Structures are given as structure tokens and as C-alpha cells.
Amino acid sequence: MKLVIIEGPGKRETLKKYLGEDYQVIASKGHVRDLLTKELSIDINNNFEPHYEILPDKKDVVADLKKQASKAEKILLATDPDREGEAISWHIAHILGLKPNDKCRIEFNEISKNAVQTALKTPRIINQELVDAQQARRILDRIVGYKLSPIICKAVKPKLSAGRVQSIALKLVVDREKEIRDFKPEEYWVVSSDLSKNKDKLIFKALLNTQKGKKIKPTTKEEVEKILTDLKNAEYKVENIKKSKTKSNPLPPYTTSTMQQDALNKLGMSLAKTSQCAQVLYEGVEIKGQGKVALITYIRTDSTRVSEDAINSARSFVEKKYGKDYIPSKPNHYASKKNAQDAHEAIRPISVEFTPEVVKSSLKDDIFKLYKLIYERFLASQMSSALYDSVSVDISANDYQFRATGRTLDFEGYTVIYKGFSETEEEGNSKIPKLDTGEILNLIKLNSDQKFTKAPARYTEASLVKAMEEKGIGRPATYAPTITTLAYREYTEKEGKSLKPTELGEVVTNYLEKYFKPVINVKFTANMESRLDDIAENGEQWQNVIASFWNGFKGLLGNADKTSVGFRTKPIETDQICELCGGKMLIREGKYGKFLGCSNFPTCKNIKSLTVQKEQKPVGTCPLCQKPVVPRKSKTGKIFYSCTGYPDCKFMSWDIPTTEKCPQCGEILYKKVLKDKTTYRCGKNCGYKK
């Protein structure tokens, strides 16, 4: 028996189809070994030596891996084809006692018969440089998290966190909010003329462009009024007509970030939902009559490169379906971004024969929509450009010149299958009748519209991913979890589709800006990503990269710990009076969030849950004093029920007390409400339940 170890169990059935009966497939379910959970776990004074342990929730998985490995004649590690996957294979190899020179590592960019069987024929040793690059990232992130987070908690409030990439993503959101807040709108006016050809019903728009040959953009009403006065009784004459052929080129196939951006903009799918659907498409779905089939290539990539086989199959499919004119004379190739790792192909369908129409009945709605997007983007990337007949008309009116532009589709090319996000025409780009130089036009209406410059838009999840990619912050696998963490930590919140920093997010960013600006900034973080790439691609020693960061970071830590004051939220005075000493109650911040505390603390230590002070609808009656019972939250966020007569009455229960009596013993009944069922039980636990 030969043992193949993969990461996610979701691809197990898909993979088994291509391996044969001699192979057993078992999943590690992600990482099985990591840094110790409750300590730094890095010996900074010993060349940053990490201390790893088997994760507590993976002990049974590891035991099973060892058991199956002991019976296997050959072990192959087929974790994901990226640095993270390489590191997981390295940890598993260490646990199973495999030798460094064992050719135990196989990888495939897609779960197809050809890719899997090719991988089986070409096993290799584990790539230590890829492992070291991932290990360096993990250690860097642990140092920042464990050293910086406690200082922020001390300076701002408890239970906060900071991260090397997370804090930069937050800074982008906060800086954008400051731009919006500081933005001062500037007035400008758009002057246009609605024109028509003699006896022609078609009305087209021309925009004011120049005055005596110089560009003009009025900024005040007075300027506009002068222009309108100058144009009274003006003759609108065609001075120049410029016709040209223009083209729109297809876009490259998706990378992780461009897929995430389009999924949000076109389908309204969050980053988390997109990642989830893409994972399903990569691991495999049940296709009627064919079993479990993987539909797309590996989903974490920053490359636009595509295999020659995939290009040829796409060109053949397009020619057969649409005709020879729809494929270019030479295949389209796309350059990846400068800082791309280019380790994998772009995201594409494994087989163009699995058209969206073929698989639609087998896929859930969101998964189908994402597959259709990926399929059409890839197919379009290998198609001919769309061609347009474009016309630009210059029209004189006294000393002023207007310009009308128009564009009509001549050859649809790739747009027959793929439409861009925005199909709206630019202002002034309208349908224009056939005109001749020197022709006099009819003025239908002269327009003047007041406008104001707009502040930059808040980031959406999609545009933040785009910004992170452009600035070289993070990598394809980190975009979604980073942005999700910002929301989880309550550093950002959603306003429609937009991301807005919370007050807490701004305070944390301001703190980092004051004390950690040399290392928590865009340029430094992007440079560190390049250094991590150098480990993977050029063999740089990972310890040197960590040391260069630590040498600057440790001094900042010491200075911040000694001087960071004044960032904690000041208590807010309320109208409530402390019933113990008569002092004012204040809203304070604590480990578990906001609470009410007496202003005479520490002399008076009276505290109350802030949520209790809100108007709560009674859900039951206290069995001890008959006062109303209301829901409250524990420190851990769990809901319980207690008497409004507290502290005189200390009744509490995890279930809701009712006025009904137990038919067996006469004790009151308690109600528990679940998603689809309500249960009543006896308060004395006599066994009665309904």
C-alpha cells in the first residue's frame, strides 16, 4: 500500500479517482505542528530557534498518520502547492521520521488525471528554501503579535492585537478615512450643448473643451454666465472630424486578488464566501454521471501564466464555437506583476468542456456564479480584441470649441462572452450622426451643470485587496484572513459595502503611528515581503531576515512600553447614581468590554454590566421574588437570565423561568429555545420534560 497525505479532506474523493487501488489517501486537515500556543516559542537569543509542538486538536490525526505510515511501502506528501503546503509537508515528514533526501513530495496545480499521474512520476525532495520562507513569515508574525499586542493592550485597552500585515491593512483604511474627513470639495462646472443635424431627429451631446484653443474648465457661476452670454446667437459649425479604429483588449485570467475583486463587484460575494466557493471548485464537486470532479486550478496565486495545453484547448474551443475570427493569430500571453511569485498558473477551468451550462444543475447557486465568472474570464483571455469605430468631432461656436465623441461596436471579439464590470459610457460619449466638415448644426439646448470634486471613496473589501496587492503587502493566501481579522477585532465595520474604521481602529493606528512608524508602515512591510521572497527564490538565510527586523523592532518596543500613555479611552460620566455611595456611575472599558463603574473607585468598587442598563424586555418571572426576569450577557458573551431585583435577589438561570407548573412535582417549568424546537423541563429535575 502507498500512502498519499493531503491537506483538506474535501479533495480526497476527487484524488482517489486518479490514483488507483494501490493508494490510500489521508488528510492532515491543515497544519499538524506549530509554535507553542501559550508562549513566544522562539529563542531570540539562539538565532531565533523555533519550538514546535503537535497541535492539541491534531493529536488523533497525527496518531492515525503514524499508524498508516507504518504500514505503507511508500509515503507521498501531496499538500497544497505553495509555501504553506511545503511547510506542512516538512512538519509531517519530521513527525513520520522521513529523511531530508527522500523524494516524498509531489505537487499538482490541478486535480486532474494528467496532473496527478504526472506528479506521481516526478516526486522530489522537500524544498527547504520554500519551507524557510514560510517559517520566517510565521516567526516574524509571532514576534510582532506576542511582543506588540501586550503593549497595545496596556496602552489602549485589554484584549487587543496587532499584526505585521494586519496593522498595515488597518492603516490603509484609517488613512483613507482621514483623507475623506479632511477633504474640501472644489466647485467646477460642466458646460455642454445638445445638438442635432438639420432635419435629423438624433440629438447628441458635445462638451465645452477649449476657448481660443486653450483648455477651459470653469470653476464659478460667474465664469459660466460669461460663457453663456458669449455663446448667445452663436453658430455651431463642424470644424474637424477624426475617425479611427480603436480596440479593447481582453483581460488576463484571474489571480486570487482579481477573482476576489470581481466576485465582490459583480456578484456581491464577500471575501470569505468567495474563498469558500473557490475551495469547493478546486477540491471537487459531484457532477451528475461523473462522480466528484475538480473544476478549477489552484486558487492561491498571483500569476497570470497559463500552460500551453490550456491555451490550445481554449483556442480550439473558441474557434469551434464562435469561428476563426474570434481567436488571435498568436496566443495571448500576459505579464505578471513585478512582485508576483509566479509559482502557479492563473485560476482557470481545468477543462473548457465543462461549460457553465454543463455543470449548472450540479452546483449550488453561489458556486455556479463564481465558476461561470472564472470560466468566461479565462476563455475571453484567449480571444480576439473587440473593435470599435470611434469618432471625435470638434465644433466651433464663436471663440469656444466643443467636442463630441462617439463609439460604435464593429467586432465584438472577446466581449461576446465576457463583459467588463462597468459597461456605462463615459460622459459625452454618445451616438453621433454622419457629419461633414463645415456643416452647421442646430442648437437644441445649452446646459450648465454645477459639480463638486468628490472625496476618495472608502475601501471595500475588494478595493482593499487591490491596494494591498499593488503596494506589495501580504500575499494571495493572506488577503482574506487579514481583512476578516480587522472586522473580528472590531477595528473596522461595514457601511454598505464600504469598510469604515471604528474609533478603536483609529486609536490603535494612531498609537502605532506614534511609536512604531519605522516598522509598521507600507514601505517597510512591502520590503519585508521582498526579503521573504529572497529566502524562497535566492536562498537568503531566514535568520538574517528575522535579525534585520528584530534589531530595529526591539528598541521601539522598549521605548513604547516606557512612554505610551494617554491612549486609553477616558471614562464617560452618566446620570446614574451609585446606590452604594451616591457617586456618579462612569462607563469604563475593561477586559470584557464596556461596563458601569463607580467614580469613587477604588474606595467604592460597585460595578454593573452596561448591557443590563438598557431597556430589556422581560422574558419570565422570578420564582423567588416574582419580579421580571431579563436576558443578560456573561463575560464570555453567553446569554443567561436573571432577576431585575439584583443585588437583593440573586436568582439566575441559563433557561427561562415560566409560570407553568410541573405536572409531576408542582415545581415551575423552565423553557429552552433552540433553532427549531422549544423544550420545557422541571426546575427540580424530577425528569419531566416536554
Legacy VTK file of the C-alpha trace (Angstrom):
# vtk DataFile Version 3.0
C-alpha trace
ASCII
DATASET POLYDATA
POINTS 690 float
0.000 0.000 0.000
1.192 3.501 -0.899
0.111 6.395 1.317
-0.718 9.854 -0.065
-1.102 12.611 2.538
-3.101 15.700 1.546
-4.277 18.805 3.436
-8.029 19.132 3.037
-10.372 16.124 3.204
-12.624 17.765 0.605
-10.353 16.688 -2.271
-9.912 13.090 -1.071
-12.620 11.507 -3.231
-11.625 13.555 -6.285
-7.999 12.468 -5.948
-8.744 8.789 -5.325
-10.332 8.545 -8.779
-6.928 9.115 -10.387
-4.684 7.109 -8.033
-5.937 3.550 -8.236
-6.461 0.829 -5.649
-2.788 0.685 -4.551
-3.051 4.114 -2.934
-4.624 5.201 0.332
-5.388 8.914 0.813
-5.464 10.563 4.235
-5.868 14.279 5.113
-3.834 16.199 7.689
-6.614 18.822 7.854
-4.099 21.652 7.603
-1.151 22.183 9.941
-0.419 19.424 12.449
2.561 21.108 14.146
3.109 24.757 15.051
4.714 27.117 17.546
3.596 26.575 21.142
0.278 28.292 21.724
0.771 29.957 25.127
4.256 31.418 24.788
6.529 33.140 22.297
8.078 29.765 21.435
11.063 31.409 19.720
14.534 31.538 21.254
15.504 35.043 20.196
18.972 34.709 21.776
19.663 31.436 19.964
19.396 32.538 16.333
15.584 32.672 16.562
15.282 28.914 17.009
11.558 27.990 16.925
9.993 25.445 19.291
7.243 23.428 17.643
4.580 21.176 19.136
1.877 18.931 17.765
-1.328 20.927 17.895
-3.626 19.691 20.683
-6.584 19.153 18.350
-4.424 17.225 15.866
-3.063 14.507 18.176
-5.582 11.954 16.888
-4.782 12.927 13.290
-1.054 12.516 13.929
-1.617 9.152 15.615
-3.556 7.991 12.539
-0.848 9.336 10.197
1.816 7.377 12.085
-0.301 4.225 12.105
-0.974 4.334 8.359
2.629 5.340 7.558
3.987 2.337 9.478
2.105 0.025 7.100
2.936 1.909 3.888
5.612 0.820 1.438
5.828 4.406 0.148
4.770 7.781 1.544
3.953 10.730 -0.706
3.199 14.207 0.641
0.686 15.980 -1.610
-0.131 19.083 0.412
-1.050 22.317 -1.404
1.442 23.615 -3.999
2.579 26.747 -2.123
4.941 27.723 0.702
2.345 26.910 3.338
1.805 23.477 1.810
5.562 22.892 1.583
5.911 23.708 5.289
3.060 21.349 6.221
4.812 18.561 4.278
8.063 19.383 6.099
6.388 19.122 9.504
4.692 15.835 8.561
7.983 14.443 7.236
9.628 15.336 10.557
6.855 13.657 12.568
6.977 10.499 10.421
10.789 10.335 10.501
11.306 10.747 6.749
14.834 11.604 5.622
15.669 15.033 4.114
16.755 13.410 0.827
13.661 11.236 0.463
11.786 12.014 -2.745
8.465 12.123 -0.966
6.968 15.408 -2.185
4.516 15.578 -5.071
2.506 18.584 -6.198
-0.110 19.384 -8.792
-1.707 22.664 -9.767
-4.997 20.969 -10.582
-6.712 17.739 -9.541
-6.957 16.147 -12.956
-5.902 12.692 -14.167
-2.998 14.013 -16.213
-1.694 16.354 -13.489
-1.920 13.716 -10.731
-0.274 10.940 -12.760
2.499 13.288 -13.888
3.124 14.209 -10.235
3.344 10.541 -9.250
6.092 10.029 -11.838
8.134 13.037 -10.658
8.393 13.064 -6.839
11.049 15.373 -5.392
12.671 16.191 -2.073
11.060 18.853 0.115
12.153 22.333 -0.959
13.827 23.695 2.173
14.013 27.240 0.792
10.225 27.373 0.444
9.901 25.959 3.960
12.316 28.554 5.329
10.380 31.390 3.661
7.158 30.226 5.322
8.951 29.625 8.610
10.396 33.145 8.540
6.929 34.630 7.913
5.473 32.613 10.785
8.236 33.673 13.175
8.027 37.323 12.139
4.273 37.346 12.681
4.648 35.603 16.060
7.264 38.109 17.257
5.089 41.066 16.248
1.949 39.522 17.731
3.460 38.428 21.036
5.679 41.454 21.613
3.467 44.252 20.315
-0.037 43.133 21.319
0.588 43.244 25.118
1.939 46.800 24.820
-1.140 47.921 22.890
-3.368 46.252 25.484
-1.545 48.154 28.217
-1.664 51.476 26.376
-5.168 51.350 24.839
-7.435 48.614 26.254
-7.315 44.888 27.048
-7.787 42.060 24.537
-6.336 43.874 21.510
-3.987 42.526 18.891
-1.530 43.849 16.335
-0.012 42.149 13.316
2.735 42.810 10.825
0.347 42.818 7.829
-2.927 43.274 9.710
-1.855 46.622 11.163
-0.805 47.919 7.730
-4.141 46.951 6.210
-5.852 48.788 9.069
-3.620 51.819 8.485
-4.757 51.965 4.844
-8.400 52.051 5.964
-7.720 54.672 8.650
-5.606 56.872 6.367
-8.347 56.804 3.747
-10.905 57.848 6.375
-8.673 60.776 7.363
-8.427 61.808 3.684
-12.211 61.784 3.440
-12.572 63.742 6.686
-10.045 66.384 5.615
-11.309 66.634 2.042
-12.537 70.050 0.920
-14.789 69.878 -2.164
-13.889 72.183 -5.042
-16.536 73.648 -7.309
-16.428 73.178 -11.072
-18.956 73.446 -13.903
-19.648 71.354 -16.967
-20.953 73.256 -19.986
-22.420 71.208 -22.811
-24.591 71.650 -25.881
-27.345 69.381 -27.153
-27.046 69.445 -30.939
-28.681 67.902 -33.984
-28.047 67.685 -37.688
-30.531 69.558 -39.896
-33.795 67.557 -40.176
-32.204 64.731 -38.157
-34.104 63.655 -35.042
-30.956 62.287 -33.355
-29.746 64.644 -30.617
-26.156 64.285 -29.433
-24.147 66.000 -26.724
-20.906 67.961 -27.093
-18.825 69.148 -24.129
-17.124 72.536 -23.866
-13.432 71.848 -24.466
-11.384 74.971 -25.309
-11.535 78.749 -25.687
-9.348 80.162 -28.462
-7.505 76.839 -28.488
-6.774 76.727 -24.731
-8.350 74.220 -22.375
-11.155 75.706 -20.283
-12.781 74.388 -17.122
-14.980 76.981 -15.383
-14.998 76.899 -11.584
-17.556 79.597 -10.693
-21.081 80.559 -11.671
-19.809 83.958 -12.821
-17.424 82.314 -15.307
-20.257 80.148 -16.627
-22.602 83.119 -17.032
-19.964 84.926 -19.112
-19.536 81.822 -21.311
-23.292 81.520 -21.805
-23.502 85.228 -22.675
-20.666 84.829 -25.192
-22.494 81.900 -26.784
-25.776 83.714 -27.364
-26.728 83.508 -31.032
-23.518 81.542 -31.751
-23.282 79.403 -34.878
-22.293 75.786 -34.187
-20.058 74.640 -37.008
-18.271 71.322 -37.567
-14.568 72.214 -37.695
-12.865 68.825 -37.637
-13.845 65.158 -37.764
-11.439 62.452 -36.656
-12.361 58.852 -37.313
-10.339 55.910 -36.033
-10.457 52.223 -35.256
-9.978 51.533 -31.570
-9.853 48.241 -29.761
-10.474 46.823 -26.317
-8.132 44.015 -25.323
-9.239 41.056 -23.212
-8.152 40.903 -19.588
-5.798 38.214 -18.259
-7.234 35.191 -16.427
-7.839 35.589 -12.716
-5.301 35.765 -9.938
-6.529 35.372 -6.363
-6.938 39.107 -5.856
-8.630 39.890 -9.190
-11.047 36.998 -8.634
-11.891 38.345 -5.172
-12.411 41.856 -6.569
-14.700 40.741 -9.398
-16.663 38.380 -7.147
-17.500 41.287 -4.834
-18.117 43.875 -7.568
-20.113 41.653 -9.915
-21.649 39.029 -7.637
-21.730 40.834 -4.275
-19.790 37.960 -2.649
-17.661 38.647 0.426
-14.015 37.575 0.565
-14.897 34.737 2.924
-17.701 33.488 0.655
-15.521 33.723 -2.446
-12.722 31.746 -0.774
-15.189 29.105 0.372
-16.770 28.673 -3.076
-13.387 28.654 -4.838
-12.103 25.954 -2.459
-15.076 23.740 -3.338
-14.457 24.210 -7.071
-10.766 23.360 -6.611
-11.315 20.276 -4.434
-14.164 18.869 -6.494
-17.940 18.755 -6.833
-20.335 15.946 -7.629
-21.121 16.105 -11.342
-24.083 14.035 -12.420
-22.910 10.834 -14.046
-19.185 11.523 -13.406
-18.724 11.466 -9.643
-16.581 14.055 -7.906
-14.725 16.295 -10.362
-12.371 19.212 -9.701
-13.342 22.151 -11.911
-10.620 24.798 -11.433
-6.887 25.036 -10.846
-5.211 26.045 -7.566
-6.864 29.145 -6.108
-4.000 30.923 -4.326
-1.869 32.515 -6.995
-0.578 35.887 -8.140
0.404 34.664 -11.597
-1.396 35.204 -14.917
0.646 32.461 -16.600
-1.273 29.628 -18.287
0.001 26.282 -19.634
0.324 25.815 -23.389
-2.107 22.880 -23.246
-4.749 25.068 -21.599
-4.189 27.846 -24.154
-4.513 25.429 -27.077
-7.686 23.853 -25.716
-9.241 27.308 -25.194
-8.347 28.452 -28.732
-9.732 25.256 -30.221
-12.970 25.587 -28.248
-13.432 29.246 -29.245
-12.765 28.583 -32.925
-15.244 25.702 -32.942
-17.985 27.685 -31.160
-17.512 31.232 -32.490
-15.333 30.975 -35.595
-11.719 31.669 -36.573
-12.082 35.458 -36.365
-12.557 35.172 -32.611
-9.049 33.850 -31.923
-5.917 35.990 -32.441
-3.227 34.845 -34.881
-0.917 34.178 -31.929
-1.939 33.080 -28.416
-2.358 35.829 -25.836
0.280 35.873 -23.089
0.094 38.151 -20.057
2.894 39.507 -17.910
2.544 39.002 -14.159
3.103 41.872 -11.758
6.675 42.713 -10.781
6.454 41.265 -7.260
4.461 38.148 -8.235
5.815 34.809 -7.024
4.589 33.203 -10.270
4.704 29.770 -8.658
1.427 28.615 -10.206
-0.785 29.169 -13.170
-3.625 31.669 -13.120
-7.015 30.467 -11.874
-8.740 28.745 -14.786
-11.125 25.886 -15.551
-9.355 22.519 -15.747
-11.359 21.604 -18.841
-13.156 24.043 -21.126
-15.547 21.208 -21.992
-17.128 21.656 -18.550
-19.022 24.743 -19.667
-21.178 26.606 -17.135
-24.242 25.188 -18.886
-22.983 21.617 -18.453
-22.346 21.896 -14.695
-25.103 24.311 -13.671
-27.516 21.646 -12.450
-24.777 20.118 -10.258
-23.675 23.308 -8.483
-25.172 25.436 -5.745
-26.092 28.935 -6.896
-23.093 30.881 -5.467
-20.625 28.212 -6.548
-22.080 28.209 -10.069
-21.884 32.008 -10.341
-18.211 32.009 -9.339
-17.387 29.166 -11.732
-19.122 30.987 -14.591
-17.078 34.105 -13.807
-13.789 32.137 -13.784
-14.680 30.163 -16.918
-15.706 33.170 -19.001
-12.749 35.300 -17.896
-10.305 32.542 -18.910
-11.942 31.791 -22.247
-12.139 35.511 -23.069
-8.431 35.928 -22.246
-7.577 33.806 -25.292
-9.945 35.583 -27.686
-9.540 38.435 -30.168
-9.845 42.071 -29.172
-13.141 43.916 -29.593
-13.007 46.555 -32.372
-14.823 49.894 -32.412
-15.441 52.661 -34.912
-14.612 55.799 -32.956
-15.315 59.372 -33.972
-14.296 62.689 -32.418
-15.958 65.879 -33.693
-14.695 69.401 -32.899
-17.426 72.046 -33.128
-16.767 75.793 -33.035
-19.113 78.359 -31.503
-17.705 81.917 -31.548
-14.422 81.729 -29.590
-15.289 78.401 -27.999
-14.849 74.830 -29.161
-16.984 71.854 -28.145
-16.093 68.212 -28.619
-18.420 65.253 -29.163
-17.139 61.693 -29.078
-18.856 58.502 -30.092
-18.059 54.820 -30.402
-19.899 52.000 -32.117
-19.039 48.306 -31.936
-17.582 46.945 -35.166
-16.456 43.466 -33.995
-17.441 42.077 -30.609
-14.408 39.791 -30.127
-13.991 38.625 -26.533
-16.987 40.710 -25.383
-19.261 38.065 -26.878
-18.586 36.066 -23.714
-17.105 38.421 -21.124
-18.334 41.876 -20.139
-16.339 44.280 -18.007
-17.600 45.416 -14.603
-18.832 48.780 -15.904
-20.452 48.963 -19.311
-21.623 52.577 -18.900
-20.304 55.023 -21.462
-18.233 57.990 -20.380
-19.920 61.368 -20.188
-20.078 62.915 -23.634
-19.602 59.582 -25.405
-22.821 59.353 -27.437
-24.166 58.171 -30.764
-23.295 60.751 -33.433
-24.944 61.129 -36.851
-22.884 61.223 -40.029
-21.419 64.737 -40.281
-19.356 66.738 -42.791
-16.678 69.339 -42.128
-18.142 72.853 -42.345
-21.673 71.667 -41.621
-23.833 73.977 -39.475
-25.632 72.254 -36.594
-28.830 73.097 -34.736
-28.533 74.046 -31.076
-31.306 72.345 -29.150
-30.197 73.333 -25.678
-27.205 74.816 -23.861
-26.526 73.159 -20.487
-24.530 74.220 -17.454
-24.208 71.811 -14.527
-22.599 72.703 -11.214
-20.451 69.899 -9.782
-18.048 69.393 -6.910
-14.960 67.265 -6.684
-15.572 64.168 -4.576
-13.580 62.771 -1.693
-11.846 59.457 -2.359
-14.175 56.530 -1.758
-13.838 54.339 1.307
-12.254 50.977 0.678
-14.428 47.977 0.028
-13.064 44.506 0.722
-12.288 44.256 -2.989
-10.523 47.609 -3.345
-8.542 46.982 -0.137
-7.324 43.683 -1.584
-6.334 45.562 -4.746
-4.450 48.179 -2.720
-2.642 45.525 -0.678
-1.579 43.737 -3.846
-0.427 46.912 -5.595
1.587 48.004 -2.558
3.148 44.550 -2.098
1.564 43.916 1.312
0.767 40.307 2.086
0.323 37.506 -0.414
-2.670 35.799 -2.109
-3.313 33.450 0.811
-3.293 36.292 3.370
-5.656 38.896 1.880
-8.973 37.400 3.006
-7.911 36.320 6.535
-6.246 39.696 7.164
-9.359 41.693 6.268
-11.578 39.255 8.186
-9.396 39.733 11.285
-9.872 43.514 11.171
-13.640 43.030 11.393
-13.359 40.323 14.062
-11.205 42.595 16.238
-13.749 45.396 15.741
-11.124 47.628 14.133
-13.345 48.065 11.064
-17.060 47.937 10.388
-19.206 47.739 7.266
-21.227 50.692 5.988
-22.995 49.229 2.991
-20.171 47.614 1.014
-17.600 50.059 2.383
-15.094 49.469 5.179
-15.018 52.138 7.857
-12.547 52.222 10.755
-14.061 52.138 14.210
-12.938 54.564 16.896
-10.875 51.720 18.340
-9.269 51.072 14.951
-8.234 54.721 14.689
-6.835 54.787 18.226
-4.736 51.666 17.601
-3.450 53.054 14.296
-2.564 56.402 15.877
-0.683 54.577 18.610
1.302 52.500 16.124
1.981 55.615 14.048
3.452 57.356 17.090
5.625 54.555 18.475
6.232 52.022 15.669
6.260 54.058 12.465
9.714 52.784 11.323
8.494 49.157 11.055
4.686 49.388 10.869
4.464 51.234 7.569
3.686 50.338 3.975
7.196 50.665 2.549
8.875 48.634 5.290
6.259 45.876 5.123
6.479 45.634 1.320
10.262 45.426 1.564
9.943 42.639 4.130
7.742 40.696 1.689
10.538 41.006 -0.869
13.035 39.722 1.694
10.797 36.690 2.300
10.746 36.105 -1.464
14.539 36.228 -1.460
14.594 33.346 1.029
12.399 31.227 -1.255
13.962 32.207 -4.571
17.555 33.229 -3.868
18.461 31.147 -0.828
18.923 34.023 1.626
19.308 32.834 5.243
15.982 33.240 7.006
17.695 34.053 10.323
19.317 37.111 8.729
15.922 38.428 7.606
14.457 37.988 11.096
17.502 39.600 12.708
17.298 42.687 10.488
13.708 43.178 11.623
14.316 42.406 15.299
17.277 44.762 15.634
15.070 47.734 14.791
11.915 46.457 16.450
13.270 45.720 19.927
14.312 49.332 20.549
10.866 50.574 19.595
9.264 48.067 21.966
11.276 49.307 24.930
10.604 52.965 24.198
6.870 52.416 23.697
6.494 50.366 26.869
8.043 53.160 28.931
6.329 56.175 27.378
2.985 55.115 25.877
0.365 56.895 27.942
-2.861 58.711 27.216
-4.272 56.324 24.613
-6.762 54.658 26.924
-10.376 55.729 26.477
-11.383 58.146 29.231
-14.389 57.097 31.361
-17.701 58.683 30.322
-19.859 60.151 33.077
-23.527 59.060 33.183
-26.617 60.347 35.014
-26.860 57.159 37.039
-26.094 57.327 40.763
-24.198 54.606 42.619
-26.675 53.066 45.067
-23.829 52.184 47.471
-22.102 55.556 47.926
-24.040 58.163 45.918
-21.242 58.820 43.404
-21.737 59.149 39.656
-21.504 55.936 37.620
-18.993 56.006 34.748
-18.790 53.985 31.526
-15.391 52.285 31.636
-13.507 49.868 29.356
-12.460 46.509 30.752
-11.208 43.106 29.654
-14.670 42.050 28.555
-15.785 45.362 27.066
-17.658 48.361 28.445
-19.190 48.354 31.937
-20.503 50.786 34.572
-18.180 51.554 37.473
-18.418 53.971 40.379
-16.499 57.244 40.044
-15.269 56.796 43.645
-13.229 53.705 42.757
-11.150 52.281 44.482
-12.950 53.469 47.649
-16.218 52.161 46.181
-15.933 49.086 43.969
-19.512 48.968 42.714
-19.690 47.791 39.067
-22.575 46.827 36.783
-22.923 45.313 33.349
-23.601 48.086 30.868
-25.981 45.907 28.860
-28.191 45.488 31.947
-28.942 49.216 31.939
-30.596 49.014 28.520
-34.351 48.545 28.362
-34.674 44.774 28.325
-37.972 43.110 27.554
-38.888 40.703 30.402
-38.966 37.072 29.299
-40.207 35.498 32.526
-40.995 35.921 36.224
-38.529 35.338 39.047
-39.602 32.230 41.056
-38.063 33.731 44.239
-39.450 37.298 44.342
-41.852 37.442 41.336
-40.047 40.393 39.726
-39.410 40.328 35.953
-36.551 38.210 34.614
-34.481 39.663 31.738
-31.724 38.300 29.470
-28.163 39.331 30.230
-24.717 38.525 28.827
-21.925 36.775 30.733
-18.307 37.927 30.421
-17.788 35.310 27.741
-20.819 36.510 25.762
-23.163 33.665 26.744
-26.812 34.590 27.400
-28.295 33.898 30.847
-31.436 35.086 32.662
-31.527 36.927 35.992
-33.883 38.844 38.251
-34.249 42.618 37.877
-34.226 42.757 41.678
-30.462 42.145 41.777
-28.495 42.579 44.070
-31.286 41.956 46.636
-32.411 38.894 44.662
-29.630 36.789 43.171
-31.734 34.453 41.035
-30.147 33.424 37.717
-30.659 30.612 35.225
-29.384 29.529 31.822
-33.023 28.749 30.875
-36.136 30.983 31.027
-38.436 30.513 34.081
-42.147 30.280 33.202
-45.410 30.477 35.177
-46.287 26.887 34.271
-46.057 24.137 36.904
-44.606 20.649 36.559
-47.500 18.133 36.444
-45.386 15.592 38.371
-43.993 17.613 41.302
-45.526 21.109 41.122
-42.166 22.943 40.585
-42.041 25.685 37.919
-41.036 24.755 34.387
-38.049 26.288 32.573
-38.079 26.957 28.830
-35.134 26.413 26.459
-35.462 27.731 22.896
-33.329 26.220 20.148
-33.419 26.894 16.385
-36.337 24.606 15.602
-37.514 23.338 18.994
-38.714 24.654 22.359
-38.231 22.369 25.393
-39.756 22.675 28.881
-38.082 20.954 31.870
-38.783 20.717 35.557
-36.842 23.056 37.852
-36.288 20.240 40.381
-35.041 17.861 37.716
-37.684 15.286 38.543
-37.301 14.049 34.997
-40.347 15.717 33.451
-39.745 17.227 30.012
-41.976 18.235 27.112
LINES 1 691
690 0 1 2 3 4 5 6 7 8 9 10 11 12 13 14 15 16 17 18 19 20 21 22 23 24 25 26 27 28 29 30 31 32 33 34 35 36 37 38 39 40 41 42 43 44 45 46 47 48 49 50 51 52 53 54 55 56 57 58 59 60 61 62 63 64 65 66 67 68 69 70 71 72 73 74 75 76 77 78 79 80 81 82 83 84 85 86 87 88 89 90 91 92 93 94 95 96 97 98 99 100 101 102 103 104 105 106 107 108 109 110 111 112 113 114 115 116 117 118 119 120 121 122 123 124 125 126 127 128 129 130 131 132 133 134 135 136 137 138 139 140 141 142 143 144 145 146 147 148 149 150 151 152 153 154 155 156 157 158 159 160 161 162 163 164 165 166 167 168 169 170 171 172 173 174 175 176 177 178 179 180 181 182 183 184 185 186 187 188 189 190 191 192 193 194 195 196 197 198 199 200 201 202 203 204 205 206 207 208 209 210 211 212 213 214 215 216 217 218 219 220 221 222 223 224 225 226 227 228 229 230 231 232 233 234 235 236 237 238 239 240 241 242 243 244 245 246 247 248 249 250 251 252 253 254 255 256 257 258 259 260 261 262 263 264 265 266 267 268 269 270 271 272 273 274 275 276 277 278 279 280 281 282 283 284 285 286 287 288 289 290 291 292 293 294 295 296 297 298 299 300 301 302 303 304 305 306 307 308 309 310 311 312 313 314 315 316 317 318 319 320 321 322 323 324 325 326 327 328 329 330 331 332 333 334 335 336 337 338 339 340 341 342 343 344 345 346 347 348 349 350 351 352 353 354 355 356 357 358 359 360 361 362 363 364 365 366 367 368 369 370 371 372 373 374 375 376 377 378 379 380 381 382 383 384 385 386 387 388 389 390 391 392 393 394 395 396 397 398 399 400 401 402 403 404 405 406 407 408 409 410 411 412 413 414 415 416 417 418 419 420 421 422 423 424 425 426 427 428 429 430 431 432 433 434 435 436 437 438 439 440 441 442 443 444 445 446 447 448 449 450 451 452 453 454 455 456 457 458 459 460 461 462 463 464 465 466 467 468 469 470 471 472 473 474 475 476 477 478 479 480 481 482 483 484 485 486 487 488 489 490 491 492 493 494 495 496 497 498 499 500 501 502 503 504 505 506 507 508 509 510 511 512 513 514 515 516 517 518 519 520 521 522 523 524 525 526 527 528 529 530 531 532 533 534 535 536 537 538 539 540 541 542 543 544 545 546 547 548 549 550 551 552 553 554 555 556 557 558 559 560 561 562 563 564 565 566 567 568 569 570 571 572 573 574 575 576 577 578 579 580 581 582 583 584 585 586 587 588 589 590 591 592 593 594 595 596 597 598 599 600 601 602 603 604 605 606 607 608 609 610 611 612 613 614 615 616 617 618 619 620 621 622 623 624 625 626 627 628 629 630 631 632 633 634 635 636 637 638 639 640 641 642 643 644 645 646 647 648 649 650 651 652 653 654 655 656 657 658 659 660 661 662 663 664 665 666 667 668 669 670 671 672 673 674 675 676 677 678 679 680 681 682 683 684 685 686 687 688 689
